[in-house]
Amino acid sequence: MSADLLEPILWAIGMAVLAAVLFTGIGLISGTDETATVAPIALLVILLGVPPAGVIAFFLAAVIAKHISHAVPTTLLGIPGDTTAVPMLREAQLLRALGVPHLALQKAISGGVIAVIIAIPLSILFALVLTPFAEGIESVAPWIFVAAAVLVAYTSKGKLAAVVALIPFVLLISGLQAFIMDQKDATFTTSFFLGIATGPLIFDLFATLSPAGRKAMRQEGKREFALAPDVPRSGGRIPNPLRALDRTQLTYTTGSAAITSATFVFSPVAMAVLMGEIVGSRIKNGYHRLTTVATVRNATTESTYIAETLIPLIAIGLPLSPVAAGPAAPLFNAPPVYTLDAEAGTTNNLHDLLTTGQFALFSVIAAVIAIVIAYPFVMTNAHRAATWVMRSVSHEAIIAGFAALICVICLYEGGLLALGVTITVGLVGGLFNRMIGMHAGVQFMGYYVAVLTVPAILAL
């Protein structure tokens, strides 16, 4: 093995281990949304100068590990581990009521592991199919973003309200961009990303300053959770993911992962709901339907995140998917390290710095490490870990840590003005998110409409 290849592999291994350990733990904490956790930390990794091999391995290992451990609070506590775990909540609650949350957990994370194995090669294959059309896609990208933004908005909880809200949100971004260019001749892309990613957090922090907001959030006494009892597995061995699922579940999981590895322009949550409904409608037995739907939906969270990251990165270099425009946004545009010139349509990001073979190699490294670390840990320590998190981890401390990280990154990029941009975008975005269901994926698409499509319209 040449020294030129050895160093990137070592970076990939090291960063994948770090991400797998870190996000296996973060996934155990309920409500830790991917955009608000993976995106800022991935951005920090990039700004610290980690090589491209380490960056892609860190990101993929983070989302794979998190989507394994997020099933713990979802199945054992009955509260979603993050946004993509929400579609599993109904099945998880019903299986808890039946007294089999441990089976729901085993099947859900086993489905996720199977989906990772399928999604990585298929995503790379689909990217290779699209690569010859990359120039044509880039030329029409401003108009693709509009169509994709409307589609993603309409498939969100906000439906038509989220579509209409894109107009003021895009105008807000365009106005702030123009103001920043007049004052600093800069873009502050990172600050916009952070504002969108942490919008609900910023909105909630502002709400605590209001008497009405504090009253709505106030809780008497300690928060209580109903944690299902731990049920030991026979033989005490870690089950093989292939053996944890029956033939029908394996078939549906494989098919769902393959389909969602190609449909990379749709919201991961929407695809999880859709695939679960399609599969559930074909199974009559109640228990089998619940466990299969939970398995397929958790598998879909893995396959969509992998596909919506790798396909745009490898084929185009533009963030043309909800995940690419959301949690994976720093991989495409993280000035001054990675850049995306909206007017010229040029990129200098992972698309340009890694070959397809390198993407495949580092993706496999990240997947293997994340699965080896997260899967056995969750299978053997899920109940103990959930108990410790609920008793010992302060959500206020987590919030304070992320607030401090936001401030540091903003001040580094552009001082108080950049911090003001993050707070402004976060407050408006958080309001739209809380009030009308316009999630961060929609808002990221709105951001790219503002920086890509609006200049194209004005140039007509």
N, C-alpha and C positions, 0 to 999 in steps of 0.2 A: 504494500500500500504506500502510495507516494505521500510525501510530507504535505503537499498542497491539499490533499483530500483528508489526511489524518486530522489536521487541526479543525476544519469545519465539523467533522464527525464528533470530535471531543467536545466542541462547543454545543452541538446539538444534544449530545448525551447529557452534559451537565445542566443545560437550561431545561431540558425535558424533565430531568429528575427534580429540579427546583420547582417547576410549575406543577408537576404531579403531586408532590408533597403539599405544596401551598394550597392548591385548589381542591385537593381532596378534603382538606380541613375547612376551607371556605364553603364548599358545597354543603357541609353539614349544618351551616347556619342558615336558617330559613330567611327567605326574602332577599338574598344576595344576588341581585340581577346580574346577568352576564355583562351587559353593556356598562353597568356601573362598577364592576369589579375587574373583569378581564381587560377591557379597553384601557382604563387608566394605567394599570400595572404593565400591560404590554407597551404602552406609550413610554412609560418610564424606562423599561428595558431598552427600547430603541434609542431614547435620548442619552442613555448611559454609554452607548457605543457598542452594544453587543452585535457581533457579526450577523449577517442575514441567516446563516444556518441556525444559529442559536435563537433568533427571533421567531422563525417559522416553527421550530420545534417547541419553543416555549408556548406559543399561542395554541397550537394544536393539542399539546399535552394538557394545557390548562382547561380547554373546553371539554376534552374527552374525560379527564379526571372529574371535573365538576359535574358533568352529566351522568357520571356513575354515582357520586356521593350525594347529589341533590335528591336522589330517590329515598334517602334515609328519612329526612324530616317529612317528606311527602307521604311515605307509606307508614312509618311508625308513629308520627305525630299528627298526621292529618292536616298539615300546613305545607304549602308549596315551597320547595327548596329555592326556586327561582321562577322566572316568567315562563320558561319552557316546560316546567313541571306542572303548571296549572291544568293543562288538559288531562293529566293523570289523576287529578284530585278526587273526582267522583268515584272512579273505580277503586282508588286506594282507600277511601272512607268506607265503601261497602265491604271491601275485603277485611278491613279492620273490624267491622261489625260482625263478620263471619268468624273472626278469631284467627285469621291466617295472614297477618301483615308480613310475617317473615317470608311466606311464599310469594307474596306480591313483590317484595323487595328483591328476592333472588331472581325471579323471572324478569323483572324490569331491567335490572342491571345486566343480566345475561343477554337480554335482547339488545342492549346498548353495545355490548362488546361485539356481538355478531354484526351489528350495523357498521361499526368502525372497520371491521375486516373487509366488508363489502364496499363501503363508500370510498375508501381511499383509492383503490385501483379504478373503480368506475368513474370517479370524479376526474382523475387524470386522463382517462380515456375520452370522456366527454370534452375535456379541455382541449385535447389534441384535435378532436373533430372541429371545434370552433376556431382554433388558431388560424387557419387559412382565411377566415372571414374577419380577422381582428381589425384590419384597416377600415373595412366597410362599417363595422360596428362602431369604431371610434368616430367616424365621420358623422354618424347619426346619433351618437351618444347623447347630445343635449336633448333630443326628442325622445330617446329611449327613457331617459331619466324622468321625464314628465309622465309618460305612460306607466312606468314602473311605480312612481310615487303615488299616482292615483290608484293603481291596482293594490299596492300594499296598504294604502290608507283605507280602501273600501273593505279589505279583508280583515282589518283591525276591529276592535270592539266598537270604535266610534262610527264605523260605516260612513254614511254620507256626511255626517258632521266632521269627521276627520278629513275627508276630501276637501270640504269647503274651508276648513281651518288651515289647510296648506297655503291658501292665498295670503292671509295676514302673516303667517309664519315665514314664508318666503320673502315677503316685503320687509319684515323685521331683519332677517339675515342680510338682505341686499343693502338696507339702510345702514346697518352697523358696519358692513364691509366698506361702504363708501366713506363713512365717517372716519374709520380707522386709516384708510388710505390717505385721506386729507391730513390727518394728524401725524401719522408715523410712517407712511409709505410701506406698510406691512399688511399681512393678512390675518395673523393670529388664529390660524386654523386649529391649532391645538386647543385654544381656549373655547372655540365654538364646539369642538368635539366634547370637551369636558362638560360644558353647559348642557348639551343635549343628553349626554350619558348619565349625568347625575341630577337631571331636572327634578324628578320626584323628591329626591333628598333635599335639594335646595328649597323647593316649595314647602316641604314639611318644616324645615328649619325656620322659614319665614312665618309659617302659620303659628309656630309657638310664640312669636312676638305679639300675636293678636289675642286678646282675652277670649274671643269666641273660639279661636283655633286651639288655645290651650285647654279650654273646657272640653272641646270635642276629643282631644287626645288624652286627657287625664284619665288615669286608671287607678282605682282604689285597691290597695293591697298588691300582693305579688301576682304576676300573671301565672296562671296554671295551665298545664298541658296534660293531656291524657296519653301516656306512653304505653303502648301495648306491651304485654309481657314477652320476654325473650323465650324463644322455643329452640332448643338445641337441635342441630342437624344430626341425622343418624350417622354414626361412625366418626363424627367430628371432622370430616374431611371437607375441603373446599370443592364444591361441585364443578364439574366441567361445564362451561357455558352451553356447549352443544347438548349435554345431557340434562341440563336444568329445564330445557324446553322440550315439549313433545313435538311430534312430527308436524302437526298442524301449525303450531306456534312458530316453529322454525321456518316453515314455508311462508307464512304470512310476514314474518319479520324480514326474511330475505327479500321477498317481493317488494315490501314497503321501502326498505333501504335502497333497493335498486331504482325504484321509481323516483324517490325523493333525491337521489343523487343526480338526477337529470333535470328536475324541475327547480332550478336554483334561483329563480326570480321571485319565488313566493315566500311569504312569511313562514318561519319555522313553526310558530304556534298554530297558524292556520293549517299547515300541512299535517301537524300532529293530530289536530282535531279531525281533519278530513280522513286521514288514513285510519284512525281509530273508528270512525263512524262506518267506513266501508267494510272494515274487517268485522266489527261488531254485528253488523247486519247479516252476516253470513253464518253466525254461530248461534245455535239455539240454546244449548245448555248454559244456565246462568253463571255458574262458577267458572266454567271454561271461557265464557265470553269475557268476564271481568278480567281474568288473568291474562288473556290474549290481548285484549285492548290495551291494558297497562303496559304489556311488553312491547307492543307495536309502537305505542306513542313515545315511550322512552327511547326506543331504537330510532325513531324519526328525529328526535332532538339531536342525536349524534350524527346521523347521515346528512341532515340539512346543514348543520354547522360546518361539517367538513366540506361538503360540495359547494356551499355558498362562499367559502373562503378560497378553496383551491381553484375552482373553475375560473372566476374572474381574475385571480392572480396569474395563473398560468397562461390563459388564452388572450387576455385583453390588457390587464394592468389598470383597469378602471373599476371602481367599486359598484358594479352593476348587480347587486343583490342586497336584500335587507341585512344579512349578516355582514357583508363587505362594507356596507354603509354604516353599520352599527358597531358591534364589538370588534370587528376586524379592520375598522377604518384606519387605525394607525399603521397597518401594514402597507397601505396604499399612499398615505399622505401624512407625514409626521415631520414637518419642517424643523430644522434644516437638514435632517438626515434623509428622509424620503420625501419626494415632492411630486406634485401633480399640477401641471400648468393647464388651467381650465381653458384659457384663450387659445393656446397653441395646440392643445390636445396631446402634449408630450408628458412622459412619465419618467421618473427616476426612483423606482421602488423595487420591491422584491421581484416583480415581473421582469425587470431588466437585470437584476443581480444574480438570479439563480436560473439554471437550466431546468428543463422538465425532468431530467434524470435526477438532479439534485433535489427538486421538490419531492419526487417519489422517495428517494432515500431518506431524507430528513423527516418526511411524514411518517414513514414506517418506523423509524427510530422513536419518534414522539409517541406513536400509537402503542408500540410494544412496551415502552417504559411506563406510560400512563396506565395501561391495563395491568401490568405486573404489580404496580404500586397500589392503585386504587381498588381494583377488583378484590384481591384477597383481603385487604384491610376492611372494606365494607362488608364482605361476607362474614368475616370472623369477629369484627368489633363494632358492628353497626349499632347495636343496642347500647353498649357501654359508651360509645362516642356520642350518641344522641343524648343520653342521660347527662354526660359531662357538659356538653354544650349548653343544654337547657339550664343546668344548675350553676355553671361557672362563668360562661362567656357573657359579658355585658354588651348588649346591642348598642348602648350609648357609646361605649369605648370603640366599637367598630365604626360607628358614624363619625366620631371625632377623628379617628385615624384617616378615614377617607377625606374628610373636610380639610385636614392638614395637608394631605397629599395634593388635593386640588389647588390649594393656595400656593404651595411650593412651585408646582408646575406652571401656574399662571404667572406668578411673579418672575419666574425664570424667563418666560417667553416675552412678556411685554409690560411688566410692572403692574401698577394699580389699574391702568386702563384695560389690560388683558383680564385681570380679575373682575373688573366691572362688566366686561363682555360675558364672561362665564356666568356671573350672577344674573345678568339680564336675560340671557338665553335660557338659563336653567329655570328661572322663575316663570317665564312665559311657557316654556316647554313643559315644566312640571304641572302648571295649571291645566294645560291642554290634556296632559296625560291623566291627571286625576279626575278632571271634570267630564271629558268627552271620550276618553279611551284612546287618545292619539299617542301610541307608544313611541319609544325612542327610534325604532326602525323607520317609522313614517317620518319622523323629524329629520333623521339623517338623510333620507331621500329628499326631503324638502331643502336641506342645506345644499345638496348637489344640484338641485334645480336652480337654486339661487346663484351658485357660482358657475354653472355650466350653461343652463338653458336661458336664464335672464339675459346674459350678455349676447347670446345668439339671437334672441328676439329683438333686442335693441339694435343689433347690427343689420337687421333686415331693411 
